[in-house]
Amino acid sequence: MTDICDGYNVKVNIEKVHKDAIIPTYSHHDDACCDLYIVEDYTIHPGQRMLLRTGIAIEIPTGFEVQLRPRSGLALKHGLTLVNAPGTVDAQYRNEVKILIMNMGTELVSLRKGDRCAQMCIKPVYKFDFQEVDKLNPSDRGFGGWGSTGK
């Protein structure tokens, strides 16, 4: 078994399932997320949801997940967001990674092949043992809910 981590970088296998796929890239050395690119042109109408192709499949190491997130520039400039943000890709998934995007803006948005469409973060996954109890331990917050902490 090969080591998947060199102390800072975790090795992740990526397969191009489309000839025009671009391997995800980090814009800066210490970025938490990398950019995903699309392999086709898309036109997204206001209020429309669409599944965008990235052309890549990913082999996520056991104990990790991929989180798909909107790009802040696309959100600010065009009102594009991910419907299920953050989207989750589990470690055993091996099909093409696709982006479920929605145009929340008021204008038609065109994306072109090779454009960045979303961000991808790879995060550790923790498993929990859920235990049923008769009563939960008290907390300082108590039973306060939505808006209970003030403004």
C-alpha positions as CSV (number, residue, x, y, z in Angstrom):
1,M,0.0,0.0,0.0
2,T,1.4,3.4,-1.0
3,D,1.3,6.4,1.4
4,I,-1.3,8.9,0.2
5,C,0.1,11.8,2.3
6,D,3.5,13.5,2.3
7,G,2.8,15.5,5.4
8,Y,0.9,18.3,3.8
9,N,-0.5,17.2,0.4
10,V,-2.8,14.2,0.1
11,K,-2.4,12.4,-3.2
12,V,-5.7,12.1,-5.2
13,N,-6.2,10.2,-8.4
14,I,-8.1,12.0,-11.2
15,E,-9.3,10.5,-14.5
16,K,-10.2,12.6,-17.5
17,V,-13.5,11.2,-18.7
18,H,-13.8,13.9,-21.4
19,K,-10.9,14.8,-23.8
20,D,-11.2,18.6,-22.9
21,A,-11.2,18.1,-19.1
22,I,-8.9,20.4,-17.1
23,I,-7.4,19.0,-13.9
24,P,-8.5,21.1,-10.9
25,T,-6.0,23.9,-9.9
26,Y,-5.3,26.0,-6.9
27,S,-4.9,29.7,-7.6
28,H,-2.6,30.3,-4.6
29,H,-0.4,28.0,-2.6
30,D,-2.4,28.1,0.6
31,D,-5.9,28.1,-0.9
32,A,-8.4,25.8,0.9
33,C,-10.3,25.0,-2.3
34,C,-9.3,24.4,-5.9
35,D,-11.1,25.5,-9.1
36,L,-13.2,23.1,-11.2
37,Y,-13.6,23.8,-15.0
38,I,-16.4,22.9,-17.4
39,V,-16.0,21.0,-20.7
40,E,-19.0,22.4,-22.5
41,D,-20.7,25.8,-23.2
42,Y,-23.8,26.6,-21.2
43,T,-26.5,29.3,-21.2
44,I,-28.3,29.5,-17.9
45,H,-31.6,31.5,-17.7
46,P,-32.7,33.3,-14.5
47,G,-34.2,30.8,-12.1
48,Q,-32.9,27.8,-14.1
49,R,-31.0,24.9,-12.6
50,M,-28.5,23.0,-14.7
51,L,-26.0,20.2,-14.3
52,L,-22.5,21.2,-15.6
53,R,-19.9,18.7,-16.7
54,T,-16.4,18.9,-15.4
55,G,-15.1,16.0,-17.4
56,I,-13.2,14.5,-14.5
57,A,-13.8,11.5,-12.1
58,I,-12.0,11.5,-8.8
59,E,-10.7,8.8,-6.5
60,I,-11.0,10.2,-3.0
61,P,-9.1,8.4,-0.3
62,T,-11.1,6.7,2.4
63,G,-11.6,9.0,5.3
64,F,-12.1,12.1,3.1
65,E,-15.0,13.7,1.1
66,V,-15.1,16.4,-1.6
67,Q,-17.2,19.5,-0.9
68,L,-18.4,21.5,-3.9
69,R,-18.9,25.2,-3.3
70,P,-20.0,28.2,-5.4
71,R,-17.3,30.6,-6.7
72,S,-17.7,34.0,-5.0
73,G,-17.0,36.0,-8.2
74,L,-19.8,34.1,-10.2
75,A,-22.2,34.6,-7.2
76,L,-21.5,38.3,-6.9
77,K,-21.4,39.2,-10.6
78,H,-24.0,36.8,-12.0
79,G,-26.0,35.4,-9.1
80,L,-24.8,31.8,-9.8
81,T,-24.8,29.4,-6.8
82,L,-24.8,25.7,-6.2
83,V,-28.3,24.5,-5.4
84,N,-27.0,21.9,-2.9
85,A,-24.1,23.9,-1.5
86,P,-22.0,22.5,-0.3
87,G,-22.4,19.5,-2.5
88,T,-20.8,16.3,-1.2
89,V,-18.9,13.7,-3.2
90,D,-18.3,10.5,-1.1
91,A,-15.0,8.5,-1.2
92,Q,-16.5,5.6,-3.1
93,Y,-18.1,7.7,-5.9
94,R,-16.2,7.1,-9.2
95,N,-18.4,8.8,-11.9
96,E,-17.9,12.2,-13.4
97,V,-18.1,15.1,-11.0
98,K,-20.9,17.4,-12.1
99,I,-21.9,20.8,-10.7
100,L,-25.6,21.5,-9.9
101,I,-25.7,25.3,-10.6
102,M,-28.6,27.8,-10.4
103,N,-28.9,31.3,-11.8
104,M,-30.4,33.3,-9.0
105,G,-29.8,36.5,-10.9
106,T,-32.1,38.4,-13.3
107,E,-30.1,38.0,-16.5
108,L,-29.1,35.2,-18.8
109,V,-25.6,33.9,-18.0
110,S,-23.3,32.3,-20.5
111,L,-20.4,30.0,-19.4
112,R,-17.8,28.8,-21.9
113,K,-15.8,25.6,-22.1
114,G,-12.8,26.0,-19.9
115,D,-14.4,28.4,-17.5
116,R,-14.1,27.9,-13.8
117,C,-17.5,26.9,-12.5
118,A,-17.1,25.9,-8.8
119,Q,-14.7,25.3,-6.0
120,M,-13.7,21.9,-4.7
121,C,-12.5,21.2,-1.1
122,I,-11.3,17.9,0.1
123,K,-12.0,17.5,3.8
124,P,-11.5,14.7,6.4
125,V,-14.6,12.8,7.4
126,Y,-15.2,11.8,11.0
127,K,-17.6,9.0,12.0
128,F,-19.6,9.3,15.2
129,D,-21.2,6.7,17.4
130,F,-24.7,8.0,18.1
131,Q,-26.0,7.1,21.6
132,E,-29.6,7.5,22.7
133,V,-29.9,9.1,26.1
134,D,-32.8,9.9,28.4
135,K,-31.8,13.6,28.6
136,L,-29.1,15.8,27.1
137,N,-26.6,17.6,29.3
138,P,-27.5,21.3,29.8
139,S,-25.8,24.1,28.0
140,D,-25.4,27.8,28.4
141,R,-27.6,28.4,25.3
142,G,-30.4,26.2,26.6
143,F,-33.4,25.8,24.3
144,G,-32.9,29.1,22.4
145,G,-33.5,28.6,18.7
146,W,-33.6,30.8,15.6
147,G,-32.6,34.4,16.4
148,S,-32.4,33.7,20.2
149,T,-29.0,35.3,20.6
150,G,-30.1,38.8,19.7
151,K,-30.0,40.9,16.5
